[in-house]
Amino acid sequence: MNALNVLGTALQACSYAPLTGYFRDGCCHTRDEDTGSHVICARMTEAFLVFSKDQGNDLITPRPEWRFVGLKPGDRWCLCALRWKEALHAGVAPPVVLAACHQRALIYVTLDDLQAHAWTGR
């Protein structure tokens, strides 16, 4: 897949441990069947994980039947664009890895919002 990120360059990997992405390939690749648009690579925070669980999407509890190990603060994960946008409006948006956010994220959120929440660490 030759996807671009929100910066207009080649899409970078989000995470291999835990293995993320709609395709579980480590990247925030997407296609039309990905109705959740898992296109925003974010670094998990405690506040976001609690928020997501309160919204009915428990990202903390492992679900081995889905190859899901459960997330903890510091993990990177391809989030649904609209969930990230909800978290933004609630004041708990986790930081994002711009180079690993698929360009389709810009359908749902602005580059300015993503840049304002850019994670610059490793």
C-alpha positions in Angstrom: 0.0 0.0 0.0 1.4 3.3 -1.0 -0.5 5.5 1.3 0.3 9.1 2.3 0.1 10.6 5.8 -1.4 13.9 6.8 1.8 15.7 6.0 1.7 14.5 2.4 4.6 12.1 2.7 4.8 8.3 2.9 2.7 6.8 5.7 4.9 5.6 8.5 4.3 2.6 10.9 2.3 3.4 14.0 3.1 0.3 16.2 4.2 -3.3 15.9 4.0 -3.9 19.7 1.1 -3.8 20.2 0.3 -4.7 16.6 -2.2 -2.1 15.4 -4.1 -1.0 12.3 -7.3 -2.1 10.6 -5.3 -4.8 8.9 -3.1 -5.5 11.9 -0.1 -4.5 9.8 1.4 -1.9 12.2 0.1 1.0 10.1 -3.0 3.1 9.9 -3.9 1.9 6.4 -7.6 1.9 5.5 -10.1 1.1 2.8 -13.8 1.7 2.3 -14.8 -1.3 4.4 -13.1 0.3 7.4 -16.2 2.1 8.5 -14.5 3.3 11.7 -11.7 4.9 9.7 -8.8 3.7 11.9 -6.5 6.4 10.5 -5.2 8.4 13.5 -2.0 7.1 15.1 -2.2 8.2 18.8 -0.1 7.6 21.9 -2.5 6.4 24.6 -3.0 8.3 27.8 -4.9 7.2 30.9 -7.4 10.0 30.4 -8.2 8.9 26.8 -8.4 5.2 27.7 -10.9 6.0 30.5 -12.9 8.3 28.1 -13.0 5.6 25.4 -14.2 3.0 27.9 -16.9 5.3 29.2 -18.0 5.8 25.6 -18.4 2.0 25.2 -15.1 1.2 23.5 -12.9 -0.6 26.1 -9.4 -0.5 24.8 -7.9 -1.6 28.1 -9.2 -5.2 28.5 -7.4 -7.8 26.4 -9.5 -9.6 23.8 -7.3 -12.5 22.5 -10.1 -13.7 20.2 -9.6 -10.4 18.3 -5.8 -10.5 18.6 -6.1 -7.5 20.9 -3.7 -7.4 23.9 -5.3 -4.4 25.7 -3.7 -1.0 25.8 -1.9 1.0 28.4 -0.7 4.6 28.6 2.3 5.1 26.2 1.1 2.5 23.7 0.6 3.7 20.1 -2.7 2.7 18.4 -4.6 3.5 15.2 -7.8 5.2 16.4 -11.1 5.8 14.7 -11.0 9.4 13.5 -14.4 10.3 15.0 -13.4 8.9 18.4 -10.3 11.1 18.4 -12.5 14.0 17.4 -14.9 13.3 20.3 -12.0 13.1 22.6 -10.7 16.4 21.3 -14.0 18.1 22.0 -14.0 16.5 25.5 -10.5 17.8 26.2 -8.8 14.4 26.4 -7.5 13.8 22.9 -4.3 11.8 23.0 -1.2 13.0 21.2 -0.8 11.9 17.6 2.1 10.7 15.5 1.6 12.9 12.4 3.8 10.8 10.1 1.8 7.7 11.0 -1.7 9.3 10.6 -3.3 8.4 7.3 -4.3 11.3 5.0 -7.9 10.3 5.2 -7.9 11.6 8.8 -8.2 15.1 7.2 -11.8 14.2 6.1 -12.7 14.2 9.8 -10.3 16.6 11.6 -8.1 19.5 10.6 -4.4 19.4 10.2 -4.2 22.3 12.7 -5.9 20.2 15.4 -3.6 17.2 14.7 -0.5 19.5 14.7 -1.7 21.0 18.0 -1.7 17.5 19.5 1.5 16.2 17.8 3.6 13.9 19.9 7.3 14.7 19.4 8.9 12.0 21.7 9.9 8.5 20.8 
